[in-house]
Amino acid sequence: MKFLLSLILSLFLSMSVLAQSKTLTASNGQQITIDGTDGFRGNDELWMYSVTYYSRKPTNESGVDVYVIDGRIWEIRDRAGVVFLQGRQDPGPISVGINGYVLSAHGAARRWVMANLVKGQAVSLDGKVPVTSVSPYLYPGSGMIQAENGKATYFRGKNVPRSQDFIVLLTPDYYKNTPPNDAGIDVLIVKNRVTQINDRASAVYLTKTKDPGPIKIDDEINSLIVSGNGEGRKWILENLSIGNAVSINTGDGKEVTPLVRTSCFDGAHYRKVVTSFDSWTGIAGFVKIGTPKVDEARLDEKDRLPIDNFSIYLGGNAGGKFEVDAGLTWEFTVDNNGKKSDRRNAFRPFWRTQKAGDWNSAPAKEEFYFYPGETVQLAVLVAGPGRLKLIVTDNKTKMFQTEFDAEGFVAGAPRQFKRVNAIDQRSNEGRPTQATKAEIRGTEWLQTVLLRGEGATTQQLPFGTSRGTEMNCGGGLISVTPVDPSKGGERIDIIGTPKN
């Protein structure tokens, strides 16, 4: 794993926020000098603070504070305006999460902030990040909930008042002392399972019945409350039911337990192991490629090529919205004379995102062909804001690597990673999986690791089934034989369901 470790360090040490940024650019193009970082804000100055420093030593009420996450303004709190201009009580410093940074301005710098910065708009440090329009997927850095059906959404905050259209996470003590009003829905989670749902908004405003009131909590040690309003309430009704398993990222930095089970996606025969949504920053593994066999009775009527195909890949999801697949797929080859093979006969690197038509593959060259029986290392790593890196190598003579745009893989957004072995079916995603005699036998994951955190503190953790949700989907025969569970090792044979 020396190759992997050196690669991780070189990538992740470069991902930290620039501690010595000199200028800030607003979305309207106006710029201002940043006078310092993590220190005393002087008269007429603009300072930049890490969330760690700011949470320990917040600025005083003589200025305005701006909370920025992934290049966008999450909150502006004009403490000076409230206290000295309006004569009201100081609202105090911003409650920050574990991500982003805070800008704090006094005097002339405060006036610049009030004139040029707007909540939801983008900002740029040193002009290195393009200033773009408002993102509907701004992540506030306050944790997430994943439902049993695989759907996920973020919390607006933890132990904060519930606001319009958002979902918040509440501890029993906070909920008992400060329960939300009747304009939303409350869900009791006990040991990662939904045990009670009180749709107070429906009772009071839709059916005109008695308000059921706040939920009574018996087990305060193992319980959490999820409360939603508006669009947040709608998400809860669509995705959570009593008895369902859930996975909750509380935003406290602790490793998140994966779902006990989750739903399959129709259209293929596949084995998948998928993580929780957590601060994962990559996945890597060594895999011995299995041997595929097509179903000669299932050929396309037009091109007479097999309808089934085969893939071995990694991938991820960011924020519950943005899915990425990257690894190896069974492909055509081109010989030295430029002739394309009649059938697919080698695995070749590929990557795709959810954007329409965004399917990419390595060039059809011998150095990028990988064959059954070969042992290959695959890695998908966060390479920067909105960027992922794919690496495929035999650690001998063949190596392919590329960086690509991956929308949603932004700083702070909880990420999910996966490894997948599949018999894919052409143009059949989301449709009932078709019976086939296609098979791929002998694929063996020798080792799989997850990367958690970034920079010098990055952890490499074994990706066994204890850190993932197992999914055997499609109705075919999927045989899984543990090889070395401590290293995330297993042998996988996938045999499609034969026609009767």
N, C-alpha and C positions, 0 to 999 in steps of 0.2 A: 504493500500500500504506500510505499515511499513516493511513487509517482503521483498518486492522488493527493497526498498530504501537501507536497510542494505546490501543486496546482491550486489547491484550496487557499493556501496562505497567500499566494500571489494575487488571487482574485479578490479575496475578502478583505485583505488589508487595505485595498484601494477603494472600498465601498463606504468608508466613513464620511460623514458630513465634513465639509471643509471648515476646519476650526479657525482659519485666518482669513475668511472672506473679507473683501475690502469694499464692495459696493452692493447695493440692492437696487433692482430694477422693478418698477411696478408694471402692471399690465398695460398702462397707458404710455409706457416708454420712458417715464421720468425716472431719474436715478438719484441716489443719495449715498453718501459715504457711510460705511459702518465704522464707528470709532473704536470699537473694542469687542472682546469676547470674554464672557464669564468674569466680570469684574464690576467695579463701581461706575454707574452711569452718571456722568457729569452734566453740567448745564448745557442745554442745546444739543445734546449728543444722542446718537442712536447706537445701542449696543445689542449684540447677539448673544443669546444664552442657550446652552444645552438644557434639556429638560431636567437632567440630573441636578445641575447647578441651580436652576431656577426654582425647583421644588424645595431645595434646602435653603436658598438665600434669595427669596423673591425681591423684586424692586419695590420701592415705596409708592405712595399714592400721588406723587408729583408728576406722573407721566402717563403714557398710553402703552399698553402691552398688546402684542400681536402674536397669536399662536399659529405656526405654519407647519403643515404636515405634507410631505411629498410635494413641495413647491406650491402649495395652495393655502390660502388663508382660511383657517378654521374658526378663529374667533378674534375679535378686536375689543379690548376692554379699556375705555378711556377713563381711568381712575381720576385723573386730574380734572377732567371735565365734570365728572359727577360730584367730586368733593368741593372744588374751588369755584366752579362756574354755576352749578345747579344747587350747591349747598346741601347736598344729600349725603347719606352715609356711604363711606368707602365700600365698594363691592368686593374689595380684596383682590389678591392675585388670581390669575387664571388657574383652574385645576387642569394640569397637564397629564397626558398619558406617558407611555414609555417611548414614544416616537416623536420626531419632529424637533423644532427649536422655537425659541421665543425671541421676538424683537421688542425692545423697550426704548421709548423715545421721550425726551424732555424738551420743553421750550420750543425752539425753532424746528427741531427734528420732529417733535410731536405735531406741530402744525403741518409739516410735510406729510406725515403719516395720515392725518385726518383728511388731507386734500387729495391724496393719491391712492390709498389702499382701501379695498372694499372686500368685505367678507365673501368668500367663495371664489375670488379671482386669484390668478396665478402671480407668483413673484419669481425673480431669478437672482441667484447669487453670482456676482462677478460675470454676469452675462453668459454663463456656461450652460444654463438650462433654458430652452426657449420658453418665452411667456406665451401661453395659449389660453383658450377660452375655458370657461368653468367646466369642470368635470362632474358628471352626475354620479361618479363612483368614488368621490372623495372619502378616504378612510380616516375616521377620527382617532384610531388607536385605542379603542376601549373594549376589545374582545369581540367574540362571535359566538353564535349558536348554530349548530348543524343539526338538522332534523334527520329522522330515520330514512326519509326518502332521498337523502343526499343534499337537499337544498340547504343553503346557509345564508345568513345575513349578519351584519354587525350590530353591536350595541351602540347607542348614542353615548352611553356612559354607564358607570357603575355607582350606585348610591347617589344618584342625582335626580332632580325632578324630571318626570316624564314630559317630553315636549311633543308638539304636533307631528304626527306621521312617523315617529321614531319608536324604537324598542329600547328599553333600559334593563339593566341587570341589578337586582336588589338583594341584599342580604336580609335574613329574617329580622335582625334587630332594626335595621333601617326601615324595613317595610312596616313593622309593627308601630314604630314611632312616627313615621311619615308616609302613610299609605297613599297611593295615587287616588285621584278622584274617580267618579263613575263614568268618565268619558272614554274608557278604554277596556282592555281585557288583561286579566292577570292569570299567570300560569305557575303552578307549583311544581318544581322539579326536585325530586328526592332521589339521591344516588343515581343521577343521570337518567332518570325516567320521569315522564309526565304523569303526575298522579291526580291533578285537579285543574280544571279550567273554569274561571269565572268571567263570562262575557258580560260585564256590567253595562257596557254601552248598549248592547242589544236589549238587555232587560229594561233599562230605563228609557231609552230613546226610540227603540224600534217596536218592541212588543208591549211597551207601556206597563210592564209588570214591576214587582218589587225589586229594588236593588239588592242583589245577594250580598253586597258588602265585600270588604277585604277577605282574603283567604285566612283561615285559622291554621297556624303552623304548629304541628306537634313535635316534629323532629328538627329542631333548629340547627343541630350540628351538621346534618347531611342535606339540608334544603337550600334552595335558591328560588327567587321569584323572578320571572320574566314578565314584563308589563309593556303593552303596546297600545298606541293610539293611531287612528287613521290608517295610513298605509302599513304601519307596523302591526296594527290589529289585523288587518287583512292578511298579512304574511302569516301570522300565527294561526289564523283560522284555516288557511290553505295547507299548512305544513305540519301542524302539531295536533295530535289526538291523545286522549288518555291511554296510557299503557305504552306509548311510543318511547323508544330509546332516543337520547340526544347526546351530543358532545358539546361541552361548553368551554370556551376559552375565556377565562375571567379577566384576562389582561394583566395578571399579576406576575407574569414571567415564568410560572411553573409549567412543566411539560403537560400537555393536554391529552387526556385519555381519549382514544378513538372510539367511534361508534361500535356497539356490540354487533350490529347488523345494519345493512343498508340495501336499497333496492338496486336491481340490475337494470341495465339499459338494453333494450332489445336490438337485434340485428346482427349478432355474432356469437360464436362460441368462445368464451374467454375465461381465463383465470386472472384475477386482479387482487392485489393487496394494496390498500390505500390508507394513508395516514389520517390523523386528525388535522384540523386547521390550527397551525401553531407557527412559531417563528422559525420554521424550516427554511433553509437557504440552499438546499440542493439534495440530490440523491445520486448514488453511484453504485455500480455493481459489476461483478465478474460473472459472465454467463457462458456456458457451453451450449452452442447452437444445436438444436434438435434437427431431425430429418422430416421434411414435409412430404406429404403424398396427396395428390389431388384426386378428386372424384371425376373420373372420365365420363360419367353419365351426366355431369352437370357442366355443360359447356354453353357459352353464350351463342345464341342462334345466329348472330351477325358475324362475329370474328372467330368463333369456334375456339375461344380461349376459356380456361376454367373460370367459373363464377366465384369460386372460393379463393382466398389468398391467405397469407400467413404473416404474422408480425410479432416481434419481441421488442418491447419498448418501455421507456420510462415516461414520465410526464408530471403535470401538476395542475393546480387550480389556485387562482388568487382571489381572495375576497368572496368566494362562492359564485363568481360570475365569469371568470376568464379561464378557459380550459386550454391546455397545451399537451400535445403528444409528440414525442421525439425518441427515435431509436432506429430499429432495423425493420425493413419490410422486404418481402420476397419480390424480386424485380427482374426485369430483362437485363441482359448484358450486351455489350458491344465488343466485338473482337478487334484485333489489331488492324484489320482491313476495313473497319467501320461497319461491319455487318451486324445487325441486331439479331439476337437469338429468337427462335420461333416461340419459345416458352420462357416463362420466368424460371431462372435457374441459379440465382444467388441472392443473398441479402445485401441490401444497400441502405445507408443512412437516409433518414427522412425526418422532417419536422413540419408541424402544422399548428395553427392557432384557430380560433373560432371565426376569424374574419373570412368572409366569403371568398373562396378561391385561393386561400392562403395555404397551399400545399407545396412543399419544397423537398427536393432530394439532392443528394450528392451527385456530382457528375458521373456519367457511366464510364468509369475508368477502372482498370484492374486493381489499382491501389485502394479502391473503395468497395471492392466486392468481398463479402464474407460468406463462408460456406459451412454447411452442416459439419459438426465435429470440431470446428475451431472454437477456441475460448477467446472471448472479446470483453473488453471493458467498456461499459457505457456510463456516461455521466451527464446529468442535466443540472446546471448550477446557475444561481442568480449572479449575473455579471454586472449589475448596476440597475438604477431605476428604470423599470420597464424593459429590461433586457435579460435574456437567458443565454446560456452557452451550452451547446451540445458537443460532446467528445465521444468518439468511437475509435477504438484502437485495439490491435492485437498485442501491443507493447513490443512489437518486433519490427516489422517493415511497413505496416499499414496503419495510417492514422488519418481521421477526418475530424475537423473541428470547425464550428461556426458560431457566431453570435447572431441573435435575431431579436426583433421587437416582440415583446410579450406584454400586451396591454394588461394593466391591473397588477402586475408584479412590482408594486411600488413599496417604498419604505413604510414599514408598519403594518401593511395588510397581511393578515394571517394567510399562510399558504398551506396547501395540501400537496403531497407528492405520492406517486404510485409507481408500481411496476406491473406490466401486463404481458401475458402470452395469449395470442388470439388466432383463431381461424376467422378471418374477416369475410364478409359477403358483399360483393359489389353492389353499390347503390341500394343497400338494404338497412342503413342506419335508422334506428327508431321503429323499424317494422318487425313483425314476428320473425324470429330466427328460423331459417329454412333447414330442413333435414338434408344431411350430406354424409357421404362416406369419406370425405377429406379428413386427414389427420396430420398431426405433427407430434412425433415422439422423441423422447430423450433430451429435451431441453433441461438444463440444470443450472440454476442459480447457485454459484459456489459461495458467493458472499454479496451482501447488499448493505450499504450504510446510508444513514441519513445525516445531513449536516444541519446543525442547529446553532443559530447565532451568526455573528460575522466578525471579521477581523481576527485578531490574535486569539480571541476567546472562542472561536468556532469549535464546536464539539462534533466528533464523529461517533455516531451511535448505531449499533447494529439494528437493521430493519427486519426483525422477525415478526411473527404474527401478533406478539404482545403489543407492538407499536402500530399495528394496522388492522383494518377491517378486511376479512377475507371474503371474496366474491367468486363463486363458481357459477357462471351464467351461460345461458343458451340452450340448456337441455341435453347437451351431449355428455359423453363420458369424460370426466376430467379427473385424472388420477394424480394425486399429489403425495409425494414421498419425502418426508423430512430428511435432509442430509446432515446439516449442522445448524439446528435452530438458533444457536447462540450467535451465528454469523448471518442469519437470514438466508440459509441455504436450503434448497428443495429441488427435487426433480419433478418435472411436469410433463404429462402426456395428455394431449387433447384429441379426442376422437368424436367427430360429428355424429349426430343421431342418424343411423341408417334409415332409409325409407322402408316402410312395412310392405 
